[in-house]
Amino acid sequence: MHIPDGFLNIATVATTYAVSAGGVGNAVRVANKKLGEKQVPLMGILAAFIFAAQMLNFPIAGGTSGHFLGAALAAILLGPWAAVLIMSCVLLAQCLIFQDGGLLALGANIFNMGLIASFSSYYIYRLVTLLMGDGRRGILVGGFAGAWVSVFLAAIFCALELAVSGASPMGIVLPAMAGVHALIGIGEGLITGAVLSLVLATRADLLQLQRI
Amino acid sequence: MKSKWWLISLAVCLLVACLSPLASSSPDGLERVAEDKGFISLAGAAPFQVIADYVFPGIENEALATILAGIIGTLILFGVAYGLAWLLKSRRGERLRET
Protein backbone atom coordinates (compact mmCIF):
# COMPACT_ATOMS: atom_id res chain seq x y z
CA MET A 1 0.00 0.00 0.00
CA HIS A 2 3.04 2.24 -0.39
CA ILE A 3 1.91 5.32 -2.34
CA PRO A 4 4.44 6.35 -5.01
CA ASP A 5 5.09 9.97 -5.93
CA GLY A 6 2.68 11.41 -8.51
CA PHE A 7 -0.56 10.05 -7.01
CA LEU A 8 -1.04 12.84 -4.45
CA ASN A 9 -1.50 16.55 -5.03
CA ILE A 10 0.58 19.13 -3.18
CA ALA A 11 -2.14 20.02 -0.64
CA THR A 12 -2.48 16.37 0.39
CA VAL A 13 1.32 15.98 0.52
CA ALA A 14 1.62 19.04 2.79
CA THR A 15 -1.28 18.06 5.06
CA THR A 16 -0.16 14.46 5.55
CA TYR A 17 3.47 15.53 6.14
CA ALA A 18 2.32 18.01 8.81
CA VAL A 19 0.09 15.48 10.60
CA SER A 20 2.71 12.72 10.43
CA ALA A 21 5.48 15.03 11.64
CA GLY A 22 3.32 15.94 14.63
CA GLY A 23 2.54 12.28 15.26
CA VAL A 24 6.15 11.12 15.04
CA GLY A 25 7.25 14.07 17.20
CA ASN A 26 4.78 13.05 19.86
CA ALA A 27 5.85 9.40 19.58
CA VAL A 28 9.44 10.53 20.29
CA ARG A 29 8.28 12.53 23.33
CA VAL A 30 6.24 9.64 24.73
CA ALA A 31 9.06 7.13 24.13
CA ASN A 32 11.50 9.55 25.77
CA LYS A 33 9.37 9.51 28.90
CA LYS A 34 8.23 5.90 29.04
CA LEU A 35 10.45 3.61 26.98
CA GLY A 36 12.21 1.14 29.27
CA GLU A 37 15.44 -0.81 28.91
CA LYS A 38 13.54 -4.05 28.27
CA GLN A 39 11.77 -2.64 25.21
CA VAL A 40 14.96 -1.59 23.38
CA PRO A 41 15.94 -4.94 21.77
CA LEU A 42 12.28 -5.68 21.00
CA MET A 43 12.04 -2.38 19.08
CA GLY A 44 14.98 -3.51 16.91
CA ILE A 45 13.62 -7.02 16.40
CA LEU A 46 10.13 -5.80 15.44
CA ALA A 47 11.49 -3.31 12.90
CA ALA A 48 13.73 -6.02 11.39
CA PHE A 49 10.90 -8.59 11.32
CA ILE A 50 8.37 -6.16 9.83
CA PHE A 51 10.80 -5.17 7.07
CA ALA A 52 11.64 -8.79 6.20
CA ALA A 53 8.03 -9.98 6.39
CA GLN A 54 6.80 -7.07 4.23
CA MET A 55 8.97 -8.43 1.39
CA LEU A 56 6.98 -11.67 1.33
CA ASN A 57 4.01 -10.79 -0.85
CA PHE A 58 1.34 -13.48 -0.65
CA PRO A 59 -1.10 -14.09 -3.53
CA ILE A 60 -4.76 -13.21 -3.06
CA ALA A 61 -7.58 -13.49 -5.58
CA GLY A 62 -7.26 -12.36 -9.20
CA GLY A 63 -3.52 -11.94 -9.88
CA THR A 64 -3.13 -9.59 -6.95
CA SER A 65 -0.81 -9.89 -3.97
CA GLY A 66 -0.79 -8.46 -0.50
CA HIS A 67 1.86 -8.11 2.11
CA PHE A 68 2.11 -7.95 5.88
CA LEU A 69 2.00 -4.46 7.40
CA GLY A 70 3.06 -5.20 10.97
CA ALA A 71 1.70 -2.10 12.70
CA ALA A 72 -0.83 -4.21 14.62
CA LEU A 73 1.82 -6.66 15.85
CA ALA A 74 4.04 -3.78 17.02
CA ALA A 75 1.13 -1.91 18.65
CA ILE A 76 -0.06 -5.03 20.51
CA LEU A 77 3.41 -5.86 21.85
CA LEU A 78 4.79 -2.35 22.54
CA GLY A 79 1.87 0.08 22.33
CA PRO A 80 0.71 2.48 19.58
CA TRP A 81 3.34 5.23 20.00
CA ALA A 82 6.20 2.71 19.90
CA ALA A 83 4.53 1.15 16.84
CA VAL A 84 4.44 4.57 15.14
CA LEU A 85 8.20 4.89 15.70
CA ILE A 86 8.88 1.38 14.35
CA MET A 87 6.66 1.86 11.27
CA SER A 88 8.27 5.24 10.57
CA CYS A 89 11.75 3.64 10.62
CA VAL A 90 10.58 0.89 8.24
CA LEU A 91 8.78 3.27 5.85
CA LEU A 92 11.67 5.76 5.83
CA ALA A 93 14.19 3.02 4.98
CA GLN A 94 11.90 1.55 2.31
CA CYS A 95 11.50 5.01 0.76
CA LEU A 96 15.16 6.13 0.90
CA ILE A 97 16.97 2.84 0.22
CA PHE A 98 14.53 0.58 -1.64
CA GLN A 99 12.49 3.18 -3.59
CA ASP A 100 9.25 1.66 -2.24
CA GLY A 101 6.89 4.55 -1.55
CA GLY A 102 7.58 8.08 -2.81
CA LEU A 103 9.57 10.79 -1.02
CA LEU A 104 6.67 13.25 -1.25
CA ALA A 105 4.21 10.49 -0.33
CA LEU A 106 6.17 9.50 2.80
CA GLY A 107 3.98 11.68 5.02
CA ALA A 108 0.84 9.96 3.73
CA ASN A 109 2.42 6.50 4.00
CA ILE A 110 3.45 7.14 7.64
CA PHE A 111 -0.04 8.52 8.32
CA ASN A 112 -1.85 5.49 6.82
CA MET A 113 0.43 2.59 7.75
CA GLY A 114 1.94 4.15 10.89
CA LEU A 115 -0.56 6.32 12.77
CA ILE A 116 -3.91 4.97 11.52
CA ALA A 117 -2.86 1.29 11.47
CA SER A 118 -1.15 1.41 14.90
CA PHE A 119 -3.90 3.22 16.80
CA SER A 120 -6.85 1.41 15.21
CA SER A 121 -5.36 -2.03 15.84
CA TYR A 122 -4.32 -1.14 19.39
CA TYR A 123 -7.79 -0.02 20.46
CA ILE A 124 -9.56 -2.89 18.72
CA TYR A 125 -7.16 -5.30 20.48
CA ARG A 126 -7.83 -3.58 23.83
CA LEU A 127 -11.57 -3.76 23.28
CA VAL A 128 -11.51 -7.48 22.39
CA THR A 129 -9.25 -8.43 25.32
CA LEU A 130 -11.52 -6.38 27.59
CA LEU A 131 -14.56 -8.34 26.39
CA MET A 132 -12.97 -11.80 26.13
CA GLY A 133 -10.30 -11.57 28.83
CA ASP A 134 -6.56 -11.48 28.16
CA GLY A 135 -6.08 -15.24 28.01
CA ARG A 136 -4.73 -16.95 24.90
CA ARG A 137 -8.12 -16.86 23.16
CA GLY A 138 -8.66 -13.13 23.78
CA ILE A 139 -5.13 -12.27 22.67
CA LEU A 140 -5.39 -14.24 19.41
CA VAL A 141 -8.91 -13.04 18.52
CA GLY A 142 -7.97 -9.46 19.46
CA GLY A 143 -4.77 -9.74 17.41
CA PHE A 144 -6.62 -11.01 14.34
CA ALA A 145 -9.37 -8.38 14.60
CA GLY A 146 -6.92 -5.52 15.26
CA ALA A 147 -4.72 -6.58 12.36
CA TRP A 148 -7.65 -6.83 9.93
CA VAL A 149 -8.97 -3.40 10.93
CA SER A 150 -5.48 -1.84 10.64
CA VAL A 151 -5.13 -2.88 6.97
CA PHE A 152 -8.73 -2.03 6.11
CA LEU A 153 -8.63 1.46 7.67
CA ALA A 154 -5.17 2.24 6.23
CA ALA A 155 -6.58 1.38 2.78
CA ILE A 156 -9.66 3.57 3.37
CA PHE A 157 -7.47 6.56 4.27
CA CYS A 158 -5.19 5.82 1.30
CA ALA A 159 -8.26 5.86 -0.99
CA LEU A 160 -9.48 9.14 0.55
CA GLU A 161 -6.08 10.76 -0.10
CA LEU A 162 -6.09 9.51 -3.71
CA ALA A 163 -9.63 10.79 -4.26
CA VAL A 164 -8.95 14.20 -2.67
CA SER A 165 -5.83 14.46 -4.87
CA GLY A 166 -7.93 13.81 -7.97
CA ALA A 167 -6.08 10.60 -8.93
CA SER A 168 -9.37 8.71 -9.13
CA PRO A 169 -13.01 9.53 -8.23
CA MET A 170 -14.07 8.64 -4.66
CA GLY A 171 -16.88 6.36 -5.83
CA ILE A 172 -14.40 4.24 -7.78
CA VAL A 173 -11.21 4.17 -5.72
CA LEU A 174 -12.83 3.79 -2.28
CA PRO A 175 -14.77 0.55 -2.90
CA ALA A 176 -11.88 -0.88 -4.95
CA MET A 177 -9.29 -0.26 -2.20
CA ALA A 178 -11.70 -1.43 0.52
CA GLY A 179 -12.52 -4.65 -1.35
CA VAL A 180 -8.94 -5.71 -2.08
CA HIS A 181 -7.71 -4.84 1.40
CA ALA A 182 -10.58 -6.61 3.14
CA LEU A 183 -8.94 -9.76 1.68
CA ILE A 184 -5.35 -8.69 2.40
CA GLY A 185 -6.45 -7.94 5.99
CA ILE A 186 -7.25 -11.64 6.48
CA GLY A 187 -3.60 -12.45 5.68
CA GLU A 188 -2.50 -9.71 8.08
CA GLY A 189 -4.73 -11.19 10.79
CA LEU A 190 -3.42 -14.73 10.26
CA ILE A 191 0.27 -13.66 10.34
CA THR A 192 -0.28 -11.45 13.41
CA GLY A 193 -2.09 -14.31 15.16
CA ALA A 194 0.67 -16.79 14.26
CA VAL A 195 3.42 -14.52 15.60
CA LEU A 196 1.44 -13.75 18.78
CA SER A 197 0.89 -17.44 19.34
CA LEU A 198 4.65 -18.05 18.89
CA VAL A 199 5.38 -15.28 21.42
CA LEU A 200 2.85 -16.81 23.86
CA ALA A 201 4.53 -20.20 23.54
CA THR A 202 8.12 -19.00 23.91
CA ARG A 203 8.23 -15.58 25.63
CA ALA A 204 4.78 -14.92 27.13
CA ASP A 205 6.40 -12.30 29.41
CA LEU A 206 6.81 -10.00 26.36
CA LEU A 207 3.04 -9.53 26.39
CA GLN A 208 3.26 -8.16 29.92
CA LEU A 209 5.58 -5.23 29.04
CA GLN A 210 4.32 -1.72 29.67
CA ARG A 211 2.85 -0.37 26.43
CA ILE A 212 3.53 3.16 25.31
CA MET B 1 21.44 -17.23 27.92
CA LYS B 2 18.08 -15.55 28.50
CA SER B 3 19.42 -12.18 27.36
CA LYS B 4 20.32 -13.71 23.99
CA TRP B 5 16.70 -14.19 22.90
CA TRP B 6 16.96 -11.24 20.54
CA LEU B 7 19.95 -12.80 18.75
CA ILE B 8 17.84 -15.88 17.98
CA SER B 9 14.96 -13.61 16.92
CA LEU B 10 17.25 -11.62 14.62
CA ALA B 11 18.43 -14.90 13.04
CA VAL B 12 14.76 -15.79 12.42
CA CYS B 13 14.23 -12.36 10.77
CA LEU B 14 17.23 -12.98 8.49
CA LEU B 15 15.79 -16.40 7.60
CA VAL B 16 12.50 -14.72 6.68
CA ALA B 17 14.47 -12.30 4.46
CA CYS B 18 16.06 -15.32 2.72
CA LEU B 19 12.56 -16.52 1.72
CA SER B 20 11.95 -13.26 -0.19
CA PRO B 21 12.54 -14.73 -3.71
CA LEU B 22 9.48 -16.94 -3.08
CA ALA B 23 7.23 -13.88 -2.70
CA SER B 24 4.38 -13.36 -5.18
CA SER B 25 5.39 -10.95 -7.94
CA SER B 26 1.79 -9.95 -8.67
CA PRO B 27 0.96 -6.27 -8.11
CA ASP B 28 -0.11 -5.46 -4.54
CA GLY B 29 -3.54 -4.11 -3.57
CA LEU B 30 -2.84 -0.44 -4.35
CA GLU B 31 -0.95 -1.24 -7.60
CA ARG B 32 -3.81 -3.48 -8.74
CA VAL B 33 -6.39 -0.75 -8.06
CA ALA B 34 -4.20 1.86 -9.78
CA GLU B 35 -3.87 -0.40 -12.86
CA ASP B 36 -7.57 -1.34 -13.00
CA LYS B 37 -8.82 2.19 -12.45
CA GLY B 38 -6.30 3.68 -14.89
CA PHE B 39 -4.19 5.97 -12.74
CA ILE B 40 -0.98 3.89 -12.48
CA SER B 41 0.61 6.13 -15.15
CA LEU B 42 0.60 9.04 -12.67
CA ALA B 43 3.37 7.31 -10.69
CA GLY B 44 6.67 9.10 -11.15
CA ALA B 45 10.14 7.55 -11.10
CA ALA B 46 12.24 8.01 -7.98
CA PRO B 47 14.81 10.84 -8.24
CA PHE B 48 17.56 8.42 -7.19
CA GLN B 49 17.92 4.65 -6.82
CA VAL B 50 19.85 2.80 -4.13
CA ILE B 51 18.53 -0.77 -3.95
CA ALA B 52 15.45 -0.13 -6.08
CA ASP B 53 12.58 -2.65 -5.82
CA TYR B 54 14.51 -4.82 -3.35
CA VAL B 55 16.98 -6.06 -5.98
CA PHE B 56 20.64 -5.42 -5.16
CA PRO B 57 22.19 -3.80 -8.25
CA GLY B 58 24.94 -5.51 -10.25
CA ILE B 59 24.09 -9.12 -9.38
CA GLU B 60 22.86 -11.27 -12.27
CA ASN B 61 21.08 -13.90 -10.19
CA GLU B 62 17.85 -12.14 -9.21
CA ALA B 63 17.04 -14.46 -6.30
CA LEU B 64 20.47 -13.80 -4.80
CA ALA B 65 20.13 -10.04 -5.39
CA THR B 66 16.73 -10.08 -3.62
CA ILE B 67 18.05 -12.08 -0.66
CA LEU B 68 21.02 -9.71 -0.32
CA ALA B 69 18.68 -6.68 -0.38
CA GLY B 70 16.51 -8.37 2.25
CA ILE B 71 19.45 -9.15 4.55
CA ILE B 72 20.84 -5.61 4.24
CA GLY B 73 17.45 -4.05 4.97
CA THR B 74 16.76 -6.35 7.91
CA LEU B 75 20.12 -5.54 9.53
CA ILE B 76 19.73 -1.79 8.87
CA LEU B 77 16.28 -1.74 10.45
CA PHE B 78 17.40 -3.71 13.48
CA GLY B 79 20.28 -1.26 13.95
CA VAL B 80 18.23 1.90 13.35
CA ALA B 81 15.28 0.96 15.57
CA TYR B 82 17.54 -0.45 18.32
CA GLY B 83 19.70 2.68 18.18
CA LEU B 84 16.71 5.04 18.23
CA ALA B 85 15.14 3.19 21.16
CA TRP B 86 18.47 3.18 23.00
CA LEU B 87 18.91 6.94 22.49
CA LEU B 88 15.37 7.72 23.64
CA LYS B 89 15.63 5.43 26.64
CA SER B 90 19.06 6.53 27.75
CA ARG B 91 18.23 10.25 27.67
CA ARG B 92 15.50 9.56 30.18
CA GLY B 93 18.04 7.86 32.46
CA GLU B 94 20.36 10.87 32.32
CA ARG B 95 17.57 13.24 33.19
CA LEU B 96 16.65 11.10 36.18
CA ARG B 97 20.23 11.16 37.42
CA GLU B 98 20.40 14.97 37.10
CA THR B 99 17.36 15.59 39.24
Contacts between the chains, C-beta under 8 A, distances in Angstrom:
chain1	res1	chain2	res2	distance
A	1	B	28	6.9
A	1	B	29	6.1
A	1	B	30	4.9
A	2	B	30	7.2
A	3	B	30	6.9
A	4	B	43	4.2
A	4	B	44	6.9
A	5	B	43	7.2
A	5	B	44	4.6
A	5	B	46	7.4
A	6	B	42	4.4
A	6	B	43	4.8
A	6	B	44	3.9
A	7	B	34	7.4
A	7	B	39	7.0
A	7	B	42	5.5
A	7	B	43	6.5
A	28	B	88	6.6
A	31	B	85	7.2
A	31	B	88	4.4
A	31	B	89	7.7
A	32	B	88	5.0
A	32	B	91	6.0
A	32	B	92	5.9
A	33	B	92	6.6
A	35	B	85	6.1
A	35	B	88	5.2
A	35	B	89	4.7
A	35	B	92	7.1
A	36	B	89	6.8
A	37	B	89	6.2
A	39	B	85	6.5
A	39	B	89	7.5
A	40	B	82	6.3
A	40	B	85	4.4
A	40	B	86	5.3
A	40	B	89	5.7
A	41	B	5	8.0
A	41	B	6	4.0
A	41	B	82	6.5
A	42	B	6	7.3
A	43	B	81	4.8
A	43	B	82	6.3
A	43	B	84	7.3
A	43	B	85	3.8
A	44	B	6	7.0
A	44	B	10	7.7
A	44	B	77	7.7
A	44	B	78	4.4
A	44	B	79	7.2
A	44	B	81	4.8
A	44	B	82	3.1
A	44	B	85	6.9
A	45	B	6	5.4
A	45	B	9	4.6
A	45	B	10	6.3
A	45	B	13	6.8
A	45	B	78	6.8
A	46	B	81	7.2
A	47	B	77	4.2
A	47	B	78	6.4
A	47	B	80	6.8
A	47	B	81	3.4
A	47	B	82	7.9
A	48	B	10	6.2
A	48	B	13	4.3
A	48	B	74	4.7
A	48	B	75	7.4
A	48	B	77	4.9
A	48	B	78	3.9
A	48	B	81	7.4
A	49	B	9	7.5
A	49	B	12	7.6
A	49	B	13	4.8
A	49	B	16	6.9
A	50	B	77	7.6
A	51	B	17	8.0
A	51	B	73	5.1
A	51	B	74	5.6
A	51	B	77	4.5
A	52	B	13	4.9
A	52	B	14	7.4
A	52	B	16	4.1
A	52	B	17	4.2
A	52	B	20	7.5
A	52	B	70	6.0
A	52	B	73	7.4
A	52	B	74	4.7
A	53	B	16	5.8
A	55	B	17	6.7
A	55	B	20	4.3
A	55	B	23	6.0
A	55	B	54	6.0
A	55	B	66	7.8
A	55	B	70	5.4
A	55	B	73	7.8
A	56	B	16	7.0
A	56	B	19	6.1
A	56	B	20	6.3
A	56	B	22	7.3
A	56	B	23	4.8
A	57	B	23	4.4
A	57	B	24	4.3
A	57	B	25	7.3
A	57	B	26	7.1
A	57	B	28	6.3
A	58	B	23	7.6
A	58	B	24	6.0
A	59	B	24	4.3
A	59	B	26	6.0
A	62	B	32	7.8
A	63	B	26	5.1
A	63	B	27	7.7
A	63	B	32	7.7
A	64	B	26	5.6
A	64	B	27	6.3
A	64	B	28	7.2
A	64	B	29	6.4
A	64	B	32	4.3
A	65	B	23	7.6
A	65	B	24	3.9
A	65	B	25	7.5
A	65	B	26	4.2
A	65	B	27	6.9
A	65	B	28	5.4
A	66	B	28	6.1
A	66	B	29	5.6
A	67	B	23	7.8
A	67	B	28	6.2
A	85	B	81	7.5
A	85	B	84	6.7
A	85	B	85	7.7
A	86	B	81	5.8
A	89	B	77	6.1
A	89	B	80	5.2
A	89	B	81	4.9
A	89	B	84	6.6
A	90	B	77	6.1
A	93	B	73	6.4
A	93	B	76	5.9
A	93	B	77	5.8
A	93	B	80	6.8
A	94	B	73	7.9
A	96	B	50	7.1
A	97	B	50	4.7
A	97	B	51	5.6
A	97	B	73	6.8
A	97	B	76	7.1
A	98	B	50	7.1
A	98	B	51	5.4
A	98	B	52	6.9
A	98	B	53	7.1
A	98	B	54	5.5
A	98	B	69	7.0
A	98	B	73	6.6
A	99	B	46	4.3
A	99	B	49	5.6
A	99	B	50	7.0
A	99	B	51	7.8
A	99	B	52	4.2
A	99	B	53	6.5
A	100	B	53	7.3
A	100	B	54	7.3
A	102	B	44	7.2
A	102	B	46	7.3
A	103	B	46	7.4
A	103	B	47	7.1
A	155	B	29	6.8
A	155	B	30	7.9
A	158	B	30	6.6
A	162	B	39	7.6
A	167	B	34	7.9
A	167	B	39	4.7
A	167	B	42	5.9
A	168	B	33	8.0
A	168	B	34	8.0
A	168	B	37	5.0
A	168	B	38	7.8
A	168	B	39	5.0
A	172	B	37	5.5
A	173	B	33	6.5
A	173	B	37	6.1
A	176	B	33	4.5
A	176	B	36	6.7
A	176	B	37	6.1
A	177	B	29	7.0
A	177	B	30	7.1
A	177	B	33	5.5
A	180	B	29	4.1
A	180	B	32	6.1
A	180	B	33	6.2
A	181	B	29	5.3
A	184	B	28	8.0
A	184	B	29	5.3
A	203	B	5	6.4
